[in-house]
């Protein structure tokens, strides 16, 4: 699914468009690691995974921006040790 995200940004197209083109374009499928061209791809499942990936990346990005800008205190090693019971 990372391949779809890369193609989306390279081609500057929408989420729905990149998933639709994936089903029609053998080069897109090869770029994303498919072994052979197929038109029987589950687009709804791909879209859900694609959106979940975007959500995970956005959460990670916002967490790191908040930490690096000083909006949230950086977790310390002691806090991790206390969570683990050391």
C-alpha positions in Angstrom: 0.0 0.0 0.0 3.0 2.3 0.4 3.4 2.0 -3.4 -0.1 3.4 -3.9 0.8 6.4 -1.6 3.9 7.1 -3.6 2.0 6.9 -6.9 -0.7 9.1 -5.6 1.8 11.9 -4.8 3.9 11.4 -7.9 0.8 11.6 -10.2 -1.0 14.2 -7.9 -4.3 12.3 -8.0 -7.0 11.4 -5.5 -7.2 8.3 -3.3 -10.1 6.9 -5.3 -8.3 7.6 -8.6 -5.1 5.8 -7.6 -7.0 2.8 -6.5 -9.1 2.7 -9.7 -6.0 3.1 -11.9 -4.3 0.3 -9.9 -6.9 -2.1 -11.2 -6.3 -1.0 -14.8 -2.6 -0.4 -15.0 -0.1 -3.3 -15.0 2.8 -0.9 -14.2 1.1 0.3 -11.1 0.6 -3.3 -9.9 4.2 -4.2 -10.7 5.4 -1.1 -8.8 3.4 -2.2 -5.8 4.9 -5.7 -5.7 2.2 -7.8 -7.5 3.5 -10.9 -9.2 1.1 -10.7 -12.2 -1.5 -8.4 -13.6 -5.0 -9.0 -12.2 -8.3 -7.1 -12.6 -9.9 -9.1 -9.7 -8.4 -7.0 -7.0 -10.5 -6.1 -3.9 -10.7 -2.3 -4.3 -12.7 -1.7 -1.2 -10.2 -3.6 1.0 -7.3 -1.7 -0.7 -9.0 1.6 0.0 -9.6 0.8 3.6 -5.9 -0.2 4.1 -4.8 2.8 2.2 -6.8 5.2 4.4 -5.6 3.4 7.5 -2.0 3.8 6.4 -2.5 7.5 5.8 -4.1 7.8 9.3 -1.2 6.0 10.9 1.3 8.3 9.2 -0.6 11.4 10.1 -0.7 10.4 13.8 3.0 9.6 13.8 3.8 13.0 12.2 1.6 15.0 14.6 3.2 13.3 17.6 6.7 14.1 16.4 5.8 17.6 15.5 4.4 18.2 19.0 7.4 16.7 20.7 10.0 18.5 18.5 8.2 21.9 18.9 8.0 21.5 22.6 4.2 21.3 22.8 4.4 18.0 24.6 7.1 16.8 27.0 9.4 14.2 25.6 9.0 10.9 27.4 11.9 9.9 29.6 13.7 6.6 30.0 12.5 6.5 33.6 8.9 6.7 32.5 9.4 3.7 30.2 11.1 1.8 33.0 8.3 2.5 35.4 5.7 1.2 32.8 7.7 -2.0 32.4 8.1 -2.5 36.1 11.8 -2.0 36.5 
